[in-house]
Amino acid sequence: MNDVTSQVTAFLSAALRRQVEPDDDYFARGLADSLFALELVTFVESRFAITVEVEDLDLDSFRTARRITEFVRRKTAAPESGEAHAAEAS
């Protein structure tokens, strides 16, 4: 398990008061609700220094620890910039 997944599963396990595995869907299992989803988004933003935009608020991205890890990786990856392509065209 990588560091992001470990941090997320630790948070989930503590918050939900039961062991959560990387692929456990805690929403489908009835362990989490919409209020918890807000707490989870706040945790992800503060722990990984990212901003979750309105367009990012897709429950499927937050349904499991592994999906949260994928989301964090996408948000923290170097953004593709059109500036590099514009410089090459000059």
C-alpha atoms as a printed R data frame, in Angstrom:
   type eleno elety resid chain resno       x      y       z
1  ATOM     1    CA   MET     A     1   0.000  0.000   0.000
2  ATOM     2    CA   ASN     A     2   1.443  3.407  -0.919
3  ATOM     3    CA   ASP     A     3   1.708  6.406   1.401
4  ATOM     4    CA   VAL     A     4  -1.407  8.244   0.147
5  ATOM     5    CA   THR     A     5  -3.537  5.114   0.420
6  ATOM     6    CA   SER     A     6  -2.142  4.419   3.898
7  ATOM     7    CA   GLN     A     7  -2.981  7.924   5.098
8  ATOM     8    CA   VAL     A     8  -6.481  7.757   3.633
9  ATOM     9    CA   THR     A     9  -7.250  4.302   5.060
10 ATOM    10    CA   ALA     A    10  -5.952  5.422   8.474
11 ATOM    11    CA   PHE     A    11  -8.248  8.465   8.382
12 ATOM    12    CA   LEU     A    12 -11.230  6.408   7.219
13 ATOM    13    CA   SER     A    13 -10.651  3.680   9.798
14 ATOM    14    CA   ALA     A    14 -10.448  6.239  12.617
15 ATOM    15    CA   ALA     A    15 -13.409  8.297  11.405
16 ATOM    16    CA   LEU     A    16 -15.648  5.290  10.736
17 ATOM    17    CA   ARG     A    17 -14.423  3.408  13.833
18 ATOM    18    CA   ARG     A    18 -13.714  0.211  11.922
19 ATOM    19    CA   GLN     A    19 -10.927 -1.134   9.730
20 ATOM    20    CA   VAL     A    20 -11.233  0.079   6.145
21 ATOM    21    CA   GLU     A    21  -9.356 -1.608   3.308
22 ATOM    22    CA   PRO     A    22  -8.274  0.240   0.119
23 ATOM    23    CA   ASP     A    23 -11.147 -1.128  -1.996
24 ATOM    24    CA   ASP     A    24 -13.929 -0.989   0.617
25 ATOM    25    CA   ASP     A    25 -16.893  1.094  -0.606
26 ATOM    26    CA   TYR     A    26 -17.960  2.633   2.702
27 ATOM    27    CA   PHE     A    27 -20.844  4.519   1.080
28 ATOM    28    CA   ALA     A    28 -22.351  1.341  -0.420
29 ATOM    29    CA   ARG     A    29 -21.903 -0.419   2.934
30 ATOM    30    CA   GLY     A    30 -23.881  2.334   4.673
31 ATOM    31    CA   LEU     A    31 -20.938  3.430   6.817
32 ATOM    32    CA   ALA     A    32 -20.809  6.976   5.415
33 ATOM    33    CA   ASP     A    33 -23.301  9.659   4.446
34 ATOM    34    CA   SER     A    34 -23.241 13.054   2.719
35 ATOM    35    CA   LEU     A    35 -22.050 14.814   5.884
36 ATOM    36    CA   PHE     A    36 -19.124 12.405   6.096
37 ATOM    37    CA   ALA     A    37 -18.405 13.082   2.404
38 ATOM    38    CA   LEU     A    38 -17.833 16.749   3.273
39 ATOM    39    CA   GLU     A    39 -15.506 15.755   6.107
40 ATOM    40    CA   LEU     A    40 -13.636 13.469   3.720
41 ATOM    41    CA   VAL     A    41 -13.211 16.215   1.112
42 ATOM    42    CA   THR     A    42 -11.912 18.570   3.824
43 ATOM    43    CA   PHE     A    43  -9.418 15.922   4.971
44 ATOM    44    CA   VAL     A    44  -8.173 15.331   1.401
45 ATOM    45    CA   GLU     A    45  -7.743 19.057   0.782
46 ATOM    46    CA   SER     A    46  -5.837 19.718   3.991
47 ATOM    47    CA   ARG     A    47  -3.728 16.543   4.090
48 ATOM    48    CA   PHE     A    48  -2.593 16.677   0.462
49 ATOM    49    CA   ALA     A    49  -2.604 20.470  -0.042
50 ATOM    50    CA   ILE     A    50  -5.016 20.392  -2.960
51 ATOM    51    CA   THR     A    51  -8.251 22.158  -3.765
52 ATOM    52    CA   VAL     A    52 -11.265 20.058  -4.596
53 ATOM    53    CA   GLU     A    53 -13.199 22.071  -7.151
54 ATOM    54    CA   VAL     A    54 -16.964 21.839  -7.654
55 ATOM    55    CA   GLU     A    55 -16.382 19.869 -10.871
56 ATOM    56    CA   ASP     A    56 -14.292 17.371  -8.833
57 ATOM    57    CA   LEU     A    57 -17.199 16.517  -6.532
58 ATOM    58    CA   ASP     A    58 -18.035 13.161  -8.072
59 ATOM    59    CA   LEU     A    59 -18.863 10.589  -5.404
60 ATOM    60    CA   ASP     A    60 -17.133  7.880  -7.436
61 ATOM    61    CA   SER     A    61 -13.788  9.638  -6.849
62 ATOM    62    CA   PHE     A    62 -14.284  9.380  -3.073
63 ATOM    63    CA   ARG     A    63 -15.981  5.975  -2.809
64 ATOM    64    CA   THR     A    64 -12.851  3.990  -1.814
65 ATOM    65    CA   ALA     A    65  -9.396  4.786  -0.474
66 ATOM    66    CA   ARG     A    66  -7.861  3.572  -3.738
67 ATOM    67    CA   ARG     A    67 -10.061  5.935  -5.775
68 ATOM    68    CA   ILE     A    68  -9.132  8.814  -3.477
69 ATOM    69    CA   THR     A    69  -5.458  7.967  -4.076
70 ATOM    70    CA   GLU     A    70  -6.023  8.104  -7.843
71 ATOM    71    CA   PHE     A    71  -7.828 11.432  -7.448
72 ATOM    72    CA   VAL     A    72  -4.981 12.900  -5.352
73 ATOM    73    CA   ARG     A    73  -2.424 11.726  -7.927
74 ATOM    74    CA   ARG     A    74  -4.384 13.391 -10.753
75 ATOM    75    CA   LYS     A    75  -4.667 16.643  -8.798
76 ATOM    76    CA   THR     A    76  -1.004 16.746  -7.781
77 ATOM    77    CA   ALA     A    77   0.450 15.754 -11.164
78 ATOM    78    CA   ALA     A    78   2.160 18.511 -13.121
79 ATOM    79    CA   PRO     A    79  -0.567 20.108 -15.214
80 ATOM    80    CA   GLU     A    80  -0.239 19.904 -18.956
81 ATOM    81    CA   SER     A    81   0.399 23.387 -20.217
82 ATOM    82    CA   GLY     A    82  -0.479 24.826 -23.570
83 ATOM    83    CA   GLU     A    83   2.432 27.239 -23.064
84 ATOM    84    CA   ALA     A    84   4.997 24.550 -23.922
85 ATOM    85    CA   HIS     A    85   3.223 23.826 -27.198
86 ATOM    86    CA   ALA     A    86   2.981 27.530 -27.991
87 ATOM    87    CA   ALA     A    87   6.716 27.965 -27.381
88 ATOM    88    CA   GLU     A    88   7.515 25.056 -29.700
89 ATOM    89    CA   ALA     A    89   5.388 26.582 -32.459
90 ATOM    90    CA   SER     A    90   7.272 29.906 -32.315
